[in-house]
């Protein structure tokens, strides 16, 4: 995948549910959503976040923003990954239940 240079915003909700948790999902989600959109290998649940962060760091204009939705257990790991990629003002965002569900950073 290639992205054009000079983007102002990259937003992603990549697959983040470990494949081993498939059976425990609500049937509405498990049986009606595409598996490619939901599941990630248990051994490397941040694989898509790394790839998208790399693309975003190469394509965002200075001041451009990267936003991710994430599984609350991976929020801190995604935040660190984005920070390590050189993004500034990296922060977690929380859902109405107080779970870390979003990560954003500025290039």
Backbone atoms as SQL, in Angstrom:
CREATE TABLE atoms (id INTEGER PRIMARY KEY, chain TEXT, resi INTEGER, resn TEXT, atom TEXT, x REAL, y REAL, z REAL);
INSERT INTO atoms VALUES
  (1, 'A', 1, 'UNK', 'N', 0.853, -1.178, 0.000),
  (2, 'A', 1, 'UNK', 'CA', 0.000, 0.000, 0.000),
  (3, 'A', 1, 'UNK', 'C', 0.890, 1.228, 0.000),
  (4, 'A', 2, 'UNK', 'N', 0.531, 2.188, -0.804),
  (5, 'A', 2, 'UNK', 'CA', 1.210, 3.477, -0.812),
  (6, 'A', 2, 'UNK', 'C', 0.188, 4.565, -0.525),
  (7, 'A', 3, 'UNK', 'N', 0.609, 5.535, 0.236),
  (8, 'A', 3, 'UNK', 'CA', -0.221, 6.699, 0.500),
  (9, 'A', 3, 'UNK', 'C', 0.464, 7.911, -0.107),
  (10, 'A', 4, 'UNK', 'N', -0.300, 8.888, -0.570),
  (11, 'A', 4, 'UNK', 'CA', 0.329, 10.094, -1.104),
  (12, 'A', 4, 'UNK', 'C', 0.973, 10.903, 0.019),
  (13, 'A', 5, 'UNK', 'N', 1.957, 11.687, -0.325),
  (14, 'A', 5, 'UNK', 'CA', 2.617, 12.551, 0.659),
  (15, 'A', 5, 'UNK', 'C', 1.727, 13.756, 0.962),
  (16, 'A', 6, 'UNK', 'N', 1.956, 14.356, 2.111),
  (17, 'A', 6, 'UNK', 'CA', 1.276, 15.586, 2.465),
  (18, 'A', 6, 'UNK', 'C', -0.107, 15.426, 3.051),
  (19, 'A', 7, 'UNK', 'N', -0.430, 14.250, 3.553),
  (20, 'A', 7, 'UNK', 'CA', -1.748, 14.034, 4.154),
  (21, 'A', 7, 'UNK', 'C', -1.874, 14.792, 5.473),
  (22, 'A', 8, 'UNK', 'N', -3.076, 15.222, 5.775),
  (23, 'A', 8, 'UNK', 'CA', -3.347, 15.891, 7.047),
  (24, 'A', 8, 'UNK', 'C', -3.824, 14.926, 8.120),
  (25, 'A', 9, 'UNK', 'N', -4.391, 13.791, 7.705),
  (26, 'A', 9, 'UNK', 'CA', -5.017, 12.895, 8.665),
  (27, 'A', 9, 'UNK', 'C', -4.990, 11.457, 8.158),
  (28, 'A', 10, 'UNK', 'N', -4.644, 10.544, 9.052),
  (29, 'A', 10, 'UNK', 'CA', -4.783, 9.111, 8.808),
  (30, 'A', 10, 'UNK', 'C', -5.578, 8.550, 9.980),
  (31, 'A', 11, 'UNK', 'N', -6.680, 7.866, 9.684),
  (32, 'A', 11, 'UNK', 'CA', -7.537, 7.258, 10.702),
  (33, 'A', 11, 'UNK', 'C', -7.658, 5.777, 10.378),
  (34, 'A', 12, 'UNK', 'N', -7.498, 4.931, 11.391),
  (35, 'A', 12, 'UNK', 'CA', -7.576, 3.496, 11.139),
  (36, 'A', 12, 'UNK', 'C', -8.196, 2.761, 12.317),
  (37, 'A', 13, 'UNK', 'N', -8.973, 1.758, 11.976),
  (38, 'A', 13, 'UNK', 'CA', -9.535, 0.819, 12.937),
  (39, 'A', 13, 'UNK', 'C', -9.121, -0.571, 12.455),
  (40, 'A', 14, 'UNK', 'N', -7.835, -0.899, 12.619),
  (41, 'A', 14, 'UNK', 'CA', -7.350, -2.175, 12.082),
  (42, 'A', 14, 'UNK', 'C', -7.858, -3.361, 12.898),
  (43, 'A', 15, 'UNK', 'N', -7.737, -4.558, 12.351),
  (44, 'A', 15, 'UNK', 'CA', -8.095, -5.752, 13.127),
  (45, 'A', 15, 'UNK', 'C', -7.280, -5.799, 14.418),
  (46, 'A', 16, 'UNK', 'N', -7.954, -6.098, 15.533),
  (47, 'A', 16, 'UNK', 'CA', -7.229, -6.146, 16.808),
  (48, 'A', 16, 'UNK', 'C', -7.728, -7.227, 17.760),
  (49, 'A', 17, 'UNK', 'N', -8.673, -8.021, 17.359),
  (50, 'A', 17, 'UNK', 'CA', -9.171, -9.078, 18.241),
  (51, 'A', 17, 'UNK', 'C', -8.311, -10.323, 18.033),
  (52, 'A', 18, 'UNK', 'N', -7.657, -10.806, 19.081),
  (53, 'A', 18, 'UNK', 'CA', -6.862, -12.030, 18.933),
  (54, 'A', 18, 'UNK', 'C', -7.742, -13.187, 18.444),
  (55, 'A', 19, 'UNK', 'N', -7.232, -13.918, 17.488),
  (56, 'A', 19, 'UNK', 'CA', -7.985, -15.024, 16.881),
  (57, 'A', 19, 'UNK', 'C', -8.483, -16.021, 17.933),
  (58, 'A', 20, 'UNK', 'N', -7.725, -16.188, 19.009),
  (59, 'A', 20, 'UNK', 'CA', -8.115, -17.138, 20.056),
  (60, 'A', 20, 'UNK', 'C', -9.387, -16.713, 20.791),
  (61, 'A', 21, 'UNK', 'N', -9.810, -15.463, 20.639),
  (62, 'A', 21, 'UNK', 'CA', -11.002, -14.961, 21.318),
  (63, 'A', 21, 'UNK', 'C', -12.256, -15.021, 20.446),
  (64, 'A', 22, 'UNK', 'N', -12.147, -15.606, 19.272),
  (65, 'A', 22, 'UNK', 'CA', -13.267, -15.657, 18.331),
  (66, 'A', 22, 'UNK', 'C', -14.516, -16.287, 18.950),
  (67, 'A', 23, 'UNK', 'N', -14.363, -17.417, 19.595),
  (68, 'A', 23, 'UNK', 'CA', -15.517, -18.144, 20.139),
  (69, 'A', 23, 'UNK', 'C', -16.267, -17.337, 21.193),
  (70, 'A', 24, 'UNK', 'N', -15.590, -16.453, 21.902),
  (71, 'A', 24, 'UNK', 'CA', -16.215, -15.680, 22.958),
  (72, 'A', 24, 'UNK', 'C', -16.918, -14.417, 22.500),
  (73, 'A', 25, 'UNK', 'N', -16.820, -14.093, 21.229),
  (74, 'A', 25, 'UNK', 'CA', -17.458, -12.881, 20.723),
  (75, 'A', 25, 'UNK', 'C', -18.969, -13.044, 20.635),
  (76, 'A', 26, 'UNK', 'N', -19.656, -11.929, 20.734),
  (77, 'A', 26, 'UNK', 'CA', -21.090, -11.915, 20.504),
  (78, 'A', 26, 'UNK', 'C', -21.361, -12.476, 19.110),
  (79, 'A', 27, 'UNK', 'N', -22.372, -13.316, 18.980),
  (80, 'A', 27, 'UNK', 'CA', -22.675, -13.974, 17.707),
  (81, 'A', 27, 'UNK', 'C', -22.951, -12.976, 16.587),
  (82, 'A', 28, 'UNK', 'N', -23.537, -11.838, 16.908),
  (83, 'A', 28, 'UNK', 'CA', -23.822, -10.829, 15.884),
  (84, 'A', 28, 'UNK', 'C', -22.525, -10.360, 15.231),
  (85, 'A', 29, 'UNK', 'N', -21.503, -10.166, 16.033),
  (86, 'A', 29, 'UNK', 'CA', -20.201, -9.754, 15.500),
  (87, 'A', 29, 'UNK', 'C', -19.511, -10.936, 14.836),
  (88, 'A', 30, 'UNK', 'N', -19.391, -12.011, 15.547),
  (89, 'A', 30, 'UNK', 'CA', -18.642, -13.187, 15.081),
  (90, 'A', 30, 'UNK', 'C', -19.184, -13.743, 13.770),
  (91, 'A', 31, 'UNK', 'N', -20.501, -13.772, 13.633),
  (92, 'A', 31, 'UNK', 'CA', -21.112, -14.434, 12.487),
  (93, 'A', 31, 'UNK', 'C', -21.423, -13.516, 11.309),
  (94, 'A', 32, 'UNK', 'N', -21.314, -12.203, 11.505),
  (95, 'A', 32, 'UNK', 'CA', -21.734, -11.296, 10.434),
  (96, 'A', 32, 'UNK', 'C', -20.674, -10.298, 9.989),
  (97, 'A', 33, 'UNK', 'N', -19.586, -10.186, 10.700),
  (98, 'A', 33, 'UNK', 'CA', -18.507, -9.285, 10.290),
  (99, 'A', 33, 'UNK', 'C', -17.432, -10.092, 9.578),
  (100, 'A', 34, 'UNK', 'N', -16.784, -9.520, 8.572),
  (101, 'A', 34, 'UNK', 'CA', -15.713, -10.248, 7.883),
  (102, 'A', 34, 'UNK', 'C', -14.542, -10.537, 8.828),
  (103, 'A', 35, 'UNK', 'N', -14.063, -11.760, 8.808),
  (104, 'A', 35, 'UNK', 'CA', -12.958, -12.142, 9.691),
  (105, 'A', 35, 'UNK', 'C', -11.725, -11.279, 9.471),
  (106, 'A', 36, 'UNK', 'N', -11.460, -10.906, 8.227),
  (107, 'A', 36, 'UNK', 'CA', -10.289, -10.074, 7.939),
  (108, 'A', 36, 'UNK', 'C', -10.360, -8.720, 8.628),
  (109, 'A', 37, 'UNK', 'N', -11.564, -8.244, 8.899),
  (110, 'A', 37, 'UNK', 'CA', -11.735, -6.947, 9.546),
  (111, 'A', 37, 'UNK', 'C', -11.612, -7.024, 11.061),
  (112, 'A', 38, 'UNK', 'N', -11.673, -8.220, 11.616),
  (113, 'A', 38, 'UNK', 'CA', -11.730, -8.371, 13.065),
  (114, 'A', 38, 'UNK', 'C', -10.474, -8.944, 13.700),
  (115, 'A', 39, 'UNK', 'N', -9.943, -10.013, 13.113),
  (116, 'A', 39, 'UNK', 'CA', -8.993, -10.852, 13.842),
  (117, 'A', 39, 'UNK', 'C', -7.545, -10.640, 13.435),
  (118, 'A', 40, 'UNK', 'N', -6.695, -10.814, 14.445),
  (119, 'A', 40, 'UNK', 'CA', -5.253, -10.702, 14.275),
  (120, 'A', 40, 'UNK', 'C', -4.604, -11.914, 14.937),
  (121, 'A', 41, 'UNK', 'N', -3.445, -12.269, 14.457),
  (122, 'A', 41, 'UNK', 'CA', -2.704, -13.392, 15.018),
  (123, 'A', 41, 'UNK', 'C', -2.363, -13.117, 16.482),
  (124, 'A', 42, 'UNK', 'N', -2.610, -14.072, 17.337),
  (125, 'A', 42, 'UNK', 'CA', -2.329, -13.914, 18.770),
  (126, 'A', 42, 'UNK', 'C', -0.867, -13.574, 19.040),
  (127, 'A', 43, 'UNK', 'N', 0.035, -14.079, 18.214),
  (128, 'A', 43, 'UNK', 'CA', 1.466, -13.896, 18.445),
  (129, 'A', 43, 'UNK', 'C', 1.924, -12.464, 18.183),
  (130, 'A', 44, 'UNK', 'N', 1.172, -11.691, 17.407),
  (131, 'A', 44, 'UNK', 'CA', 1.596, -10.330, 17.062),
  (132, 'A', 44, 'UNK', 'C', 0.382, -9.426, 16.857),
  (133, 'A', 45, 'UNK', 'N', -0.322, -9.085, 17.930),
  (134, 'A', 45, 'UNK', 'CA', -1.555, -8.314, 17.778),
  (135, 'A', 45, 'UNK', 'C', -1.353, -6.875, 17.305),
  (136, 'A', 46, 'UNK', 'N', -0.116, -6.384, 17.310),
  (137, 'A', 46, 'UNK', 'CA', 0.130, -5.003, 16.883),
  (138, 'A', 46, 'UNK', 'C', 0.653, -4.912, 15.452),
  (139, 'A', 47, 'UNK', 'N', 0.640, -6.012, 14.726),
  (140, 'A', 47, 'UNK', 'CA', 1.231, -6.046, 13.383),
  (141, 'A', 47, 'UNK', 'C', 0.659, -4.961, 12.472),
  (142, 'A', 48, 'UNK', 'N', -0.638, -4.758, 12.463),
  (143, 'A', 48, 'UNK', 'CA', -1.232, -3.755, 11.582),
  (144, 'A', 48, 'UNK', 'C', -0.939, -2.340, 12.072),
  (145, 'A', 49, 'UNK', 'N', -0.861, -2.157, 13.382),
  (146, 'A', 49, 'UNK', 'CA', -0.535, -0.835, 13.918),
  (147, 'A', 49, 'UNK', 'C', 0.865, -0.408, 13.496),
  (148, 'A', 50, 'UNK', 'N', 1.811, -1.345, 13.529),
  (149, 'A', 50, 'UNK', 'CA', 3.176, -1.022, 13.095),
  (150, 'A', 50, 'UNK', 'C', 3.202, -0.615, 11.627),
  (151, 'A', 51, 'UNK', 'N', 2.549, -1.401, 10.785),
  (152, 'A', 51, 'UNK', 'CA', 2.558, -1.111, 9.349),
  (153, 'A', 51, 'UNK', 'C', 1.897, 0.234, 9.045),
  (154, 'A', 52, 'UNK', 'N', 0.773, 0.501, 9.663),
  (155, 'A', 52, 'UNK', 'CA', 0.051, 1.749, 9.405),
  (156, 'A', 52, 'UNK', 'C', 0.813, 2.936, 9.971),
  (157, 'A', 53, 'UNK', 'N', 1.442, 2.771, 11.127),
  (158, 'A', 53, 'UNK', 'CA', 2.245, 3.850, 11.698),
  (159, 'A', 53, 'UNK', 'C', 3.397, 4.200, 10.769),
  (160, 'A', 54, 'UNK', 'N', 4.038, 3.198, 10.192),
  (161, 'A', 54, 'UNK', 'CA', 5.126, 3.453, 9.242),
  (162, 'A', 54, 'UNK', 'C', 4.606, 4.212, 8.026),
  (163, 'A', 55, 'UNK', 'N', 3.500, 3.761, 7.454),
  (164, 'A', 55, 'UNK', 'CA', 2.909, 4.464, 6.309),
  (165, 'A', 55, 'UNK', 'C', 2.558, 5.905, 6.666),
  (166, 'A', 56, 'UNK', 'N', 1.960, 6.093, 7.825),
  (167, 'A', 56, 'UNK', 'CA', 1.557, 7.433, 8.244),
  (168, 'A', 56, 'UNK', 'C', 2.765, 8.333, 8.463),
  (169, 'A', 57, 'UNK', 'N', 3.827, 7.806, 9.050),
  (170, 'A', 57, 'UNK', 'CA', 5.006, 8.639, 9.306),
  (171, 'A', 57, 'UNK', 'C', 5.653, 9.090, 8.000),
  (172, 'A', 58, 'UNK', 'N', 5.500, 8.297, 6.945),
  (173, 'A', 58, 'UNK', 'CA', 6.052, 8.649, 5.634),
  (174, 'A', 58, 'UNK', 'C', 5.124, 9.566, 4.840),
  (175, 'A', 59, 'UNK', 'N', 3.844, 9.583, 5.157),
  (176, 'A', 59, 'UNK', 'CA', 2.863, 10.262, 4.313),
  (177, 'A', 59, 'UNK', 'C', 2.232, 11.502, 4.927),
  (178, 'A', 60, 'UNK', 'N', 2.254, 11.614, 6.235),
  (179, 'A', 60, 'UNK', 'CA', 1.628, 12.771, 6.867),
  (180, 'A', 60, 'UNK', 'C', 2.496, 14.016, 6.719),
  (181, 'A', 61, 'UNK', 'N', 1.844, 15.128, 6.470),
  (182, 'A', 61, 'UNK', 'CA', 2.527, 16.416, 6.461),
  (183, 'A', 61, 'UNK', 'C', 2.894, 16.782, 7.895),
  (184, 'A', 62, 'UNK', 'N', 3.878, 17.662, 8.095),
  (185, 'A', 62, 'UNK', 'CA', 4.143, 18.138, 9.452),
  (186, 'A', 62, 'UNK', 'C', 2.856, 18.698, 10.064),
  (187, 'A', 63, 'UNK', 'N', 2.570, 18.284, 11.271),
  (188, 'A', 63, 'UNK', 'CA', 1.338, 18.686, 11.936),
  (189, 'A', 63, 'UNK', 'C', 0.163, 17.768, 11.643),
  (190, 'A', 64, 'UNK', 'N', 0.350, 16.821, 10.712),
  (191, 'A', 64, 'UNK', 'CA', -0.706, 15.863, 10.401),
  (192, 'A', 64, 'UNK', 'C', -0.942, 14.917, 11.568),
  (193, 'A', 65, 'UNK', 'N', -2.129, 14.362, 11.643),
  (194, 'A', 65, 'UNK', 'CA', -2.492, 13.520, 12.781),
  (195, 'A', 65, 'UNK', 'C', -2.773, 12.082, 12.372),
  (196, 'A', 66, 'UNK', 'N', -2.407, 11.186, 13.268),
  (197, 'A', 66, 'UNK', 'CA', -2.686, 9.757, 13.151),
  (198, 'A', 66, 'UNK', 'C', -3.627, 9.383, 14.286),
  (199, 'A', 67, 'UNK', 'N', -4.729, 8.722, 13.946),
  (200, 'A', 67, 'UNK', 'CA', -5.710, 8.264, 14.933),
  (201, 'A', 67, 'UNK', 'C', -5.965, 6.781, 14.737),
  (202, 'A', 68, 'UNK', 'N', -5.955, 6.039, 15.838),
  (203, 'A', 68, 'UNK', 'CA', -6.260, 4.614, 15.830),
  (204, 'A', 68, 'UNK', 'C', -7.384, 4.308, 16.805),
  (205, 'A', 69, 'UNK', 'N', -8.234, 3.360, 16.444),
  (206, 'A', 69, 'UNK', 'CA', -9.058, 2.681, 17.440),
  (207, 'A', 69, 'UNK', 'C', -8.295, 1.426, 17.820),
  (208, 'A', 70, 'UNK', 'N', -8.364, 1.049, 19.091),
  (209, 'A', 70, 'UNK', 'CA', -7.638, -0.129, 19.547),
  (210, 'A', 70, 'UNK', 'C', -8.421, -0.870, 20.615),
  (211, 'A', 71, 'UNK', 'N', -8.021, -2.074, 20.840),
  (212, 'A', 71, 'UNK', 'CA', -8.547, -2.880, 21.940),
  (213, 'A', 71, 'UNK', 'C', -7.924, -2.325, 23.212),
  (214, 'A', 72, 'UNK', 'N', -8.704, -2.166, 24.266),
  (215, 'A', 72, 'UNK', 'CA', -8.190, -1.478, 25.455),
  (216, 'A', 72, 'UNK', 'C', -6.924, -2.113, 26.022),
  (217, 'A', 73, 'UNK', 'N', -6.760, -3.409, 25.873),
  (218, 'A', 73, 'UNK', 'CA', -5.551, -4.051, 26.413),
  (219, 'A', 73, 'UNK', 'C', -4.300, -3.681, 25.633),
  (220, 'A', 74, 'UNK', 'N', -4.467, -3.202, 24.412),
  (221, 'A', 74, 'UNK', 'CA', -3.317, -2.873, 23.572),
  (222, 'A', 74, 'UNK', 'C', -3.047, -1.374, 23.502),
  (223, 'A', 75, 'UNK', 'N', -3.865, -0.574, 24.163),
  (224, 'A', 75, 'UNK', 'CA', -3.733, 0.880, 24.072),
  (225, 'A', 75, 'UNK', 'C', -2.351, 1.388, 24.409),
  (226, 'A', 76, 'UNK', 'N', -1.802, 0.932, 25.509),
  (227, 'A', 76, 'UNK', 'CA', -0.478, 1.413, 25.921),
  (228, 'A', 76, 'UNK', 'C', 0.593, 0.977, 24.923),
  (229, 'A', 77, 'UNK', 'N', 0.502, -0.238, 24.425),
  (230, 'A', 77, 'UNK', 'CA', 1.470, -0.711, 23.435),
  (231, 'A', 77, 'UNK', 'C', 1.402, 0.083, 22.144),
  (232, 'A', 78, 'UNK', 'N', 0.193, 0.411, 21.703),
  (233, 'A', 78, 'UNK', 'CA', 0.031, 1.213, 20.493),
  (234, 'A', 78, 'UNK', 'C', 0.546, 2.625, 20.738),
  (235, 'A', 79, 'UNK', 'N', 0.262, 3.175, 21.903),
  (236, 'A', 79, 'UNK', 'CA', 0.763, 4.519, 22.218),
  (237, 'A', 79, 'UNK', 'C', 2.283, 4.544, 22.165),
  (238, 'A', 80, 'UNK', 'N', 2.931, 3.549, 22.739),
  (239, 'A', 80, 'UNK', 'CA', 4.391, 3.499, 22.726),
  (240, 'A', 80, 'UNK', 'C', 4.928, 3.339, 21.306),
  (241, 'A', 81, 'UNK', 'N', 4.276, 2.526, 20.514),
  (242, 'A', 81, 'UNK', 'CA', 4.684, 2.318, 19.122),
  (243, 'A', 81, 'UNK', 'C', 4.622, 3.637, 18.343),
  (244, 'A', 82, 'UNK', 'N', 3.544, 4.380, 18.503),
  (245, 'A', 82, 'UNK', 'CA', 3.384, 5.662, 17.811),
  (246, 'A', 82, 'UNK', 'C', 4.431, 6.657, 18.311),
  (247, 'A', 83, 'UNK', 'N', 4.654, 6.688, 19.596),
  (248, 'A', 83, 'UNK', 'CA', 5.673, 7.573, 20.167),
  (249, 'A', 83, 'UNK', 'C', 7.058, 7.212, 19.635),
  (250, 'A', 84, 'UNK', 'N', 7.376, 5.923, 19.610),
  (251, 'A', 84, 'UNK', 'CA', 8.682, 5.472, 19.122),
  (252, 'A', 84, 'UNK', 'C', 8.900, 5.804, 17.651),
  (253, 'A', 85, 'UNK', 'N', 7.817, 5.971, 16.905),
  (254, 'A', 85, 'UNK', 'CA', 7.919, 6.325, 15.486),
  (255, 'A', 85, 'UNK', 'C', 8.150, 7.821, 15.282),
  (256, 'A', 86, 'UNK', 'N', 8.260, 8.566, 16.385),
  (257, 'A', 86, 'UNK', 'CA', 8.582, 9.980, 16.292),
  (258, 'A', 86, 'UNK', 'C', 7.401, 10.925, 16.312),
  (259, 'A', 87, 'UNK', 'N', 6.216, 10.415, 16.560),
  (260, 'A', 87, 'UNK', 'CA', 5.051, 11.290, 16.652),
  (261, 'A', 87, 'UNK', 'C', 5.097, 12.060, 17.967),
  (262, 'A', 88, 'UNK', 'N', 4.492, 13.241, 17.968),
  (263, 'A', 88, 'UNK', 'CA', 4.441, 14.103, 19.140),
  (264, 'A', 88, 'UNK', 'C', 3.018, 14.116, 19.699),
  (265, 'A', 89, 'UNK', 'N', 2.882, 14.621, 20.909),
  (266, 'A', 89, 'UNK', 'CA', 1.568, 14.761, 21.552),
  (267, 'A', 89, 'UNK', 'C', 0.770, 13.459, 21.468),
  (268, 'A', 90, 'UNK', 'N', 1.443, 12.353, 21.695),
  (269, 'A', 90, 'UNK', 'CA', 0.804, 11.038, 21.614),
  (270, 'A', 90, 'UNK', 'C', 0.000, 10.809, 22.889),
  (271, 'A', 91, 'UNK', 'N', -1.253, 10.431, 22.725),
  (272, 'A', 91, 'UNK', 'CA', -2.125, 10.274, 23.887),
  (273, 'A', 91, 'UNK', 'C', -3.136, 9.160, 23.661),
  (274, 'A', 92, 'UNK', 'N', -3.629, 8.655, 24.772),
  (275, 'A', 92, 'UNK', 'CA', -4.725, 7.690, 24.766),
  (276, 'A', 92, 'UNK', 'C', -6.044, 8.440, 24.881),
  (277, 'A', 93, 'UNK', 'N', -7.062, 7.935, 24.209),
  (278, 'A', 93, 'UNK', 'CA', -8.424, 8.422, 24.375),
  (279, 'A', 93, 'UNK', 'C', -9.253, 7.302, 24.980),
  (280, 'A', 94, 'UNK', 'N', -10.245, 7.654, 25.753),
  (281, 'A', 94, 'UNK', 'CA', -11.018, 6.669, 26.504),
  (282, 'A', 94, 'UNK', 'C', -12.475, 6.667, 26.064),
  (283, 'A', 95, 'UNK', 'N', -13.089, 5.473, 26.099),
  (284, 'A', 95, 'UNK', 'CA', -14.507, 5.369, 25.773),
  (285, 'A', 95, 'UNK', 'C', -15.339, 5.736, 27.001),
  (286, 'A', 96, 'UNK', 'N', -16.653, 5.656, 26.879),
  (287, 'A', 96, 'UNK', 'CA', -17.538, 6.061, 27.970),
  (288, 'A', 96, 'UNK', 'C', -17.435, 5.158, 29.193),
  (289, 'A', 97, 'UNK', 'N', -16.855, 3.977, 29.032),
  (290, 'A', 97, 'UNK', 'CA', -16.644, 3.066, 30.161),
  (291, 'A', 97, 'UNK', 'C', -15.282, 3.256, 30.809),
  (292, 'A', 98, 'UNK', 'N', -14.507, 4.206, 30.306),
  (293, 'A', 98, 'UNK', 'CA', -13.190, 4.471, 30.868),
  (294, 'A', 98, 'UNK', 'C', -12.087, 3.582, 30.327),
  (295, 'A', 99, 'UNK', 'N', -12.362, 2.833, 29.257),
  (296, 'A', 99, 'UNK', 'CA', -11.346, 1.969, 28.653),
  (297, 'A', 99, 'UNK', 'C', -10.553, 2.731, 27.600),
  (298, 'A', 100, 'UNK', 'N', -9.243, 2.507, 27.570),
  (299, 'A', 100, 'UNK', 'CA', -8.391, 3.113, 26.544),
  (300, 'A', 100, 'UNK', 'C', -8.766, 2.507, 25.197),
  (301, 'A', 101, 'UNK', 'N', -9.332, 3.317, 24.302),
  (302, 'A', 101, 'UNK', 'CA', -9.830, 2.800, 23.018),
  (303, 'A', 101, 'UNK', 'C', -9.264, 3.534, 21.812),
  (304, 'A', 102, 'UNK', 'N', -8.594, 4.641, 22.028),
  (305, 'A', 102, 'UNK', 'CA', -8.069, 5.435, 20.921),
  (306, 'A', 102, 'UNK', 'C', -6.647, 5.860, 21.236),
  (307, 'A', 103, 'UNK', 'N', -5.846, 5.964, 20.196),
  (308, 'A', 103, 'UNK', 'CA', -4.500, 6.515, 20.306),
  (309, 'A', 103, 'UNK', 'C', -4.371, 7.545, 19.195),
  (310, 'A', 104, 'UNK', 'N', -3.822, 8.692, 19.537),
  (311, 'A', 104, 'UNK', 'CA', -3.582, 9.694, 18.492),
  (312, 'A', 104, 'UNK', 'C', -2.247, 10.370, 18.725),
  (313, 'A', 105, 'UNK', 'N', -1.672, 10.817, 17.630),
  (314, 'A', 105, 'UNK', 'CA', -0.397, 11.508, 17.684),
  (315, 'A', 105, 'UNK', 'C', -0.278, 12.461, 16.512),
  (316, 'A', 106, 'UNK', 'N', 0.623, 13.417, 16.650),
  (317, 'A', 106, 'UNK', 'CA', 0.851, 14.443, 15.636),
  (318, 'A', 106, 'UNK', 'C', 2.254, 14.295, 15.085),
  (319, 'A', 107, 'UNK', 'N', 2.374, 14.386, 13.784),
  (320, 'A', 107, 'UNK', 'CA', 3.681, 14.269, 13.141),
  (321, 'A', 107, 'UNK', 'C', 4.416, 15.585, 13.245);
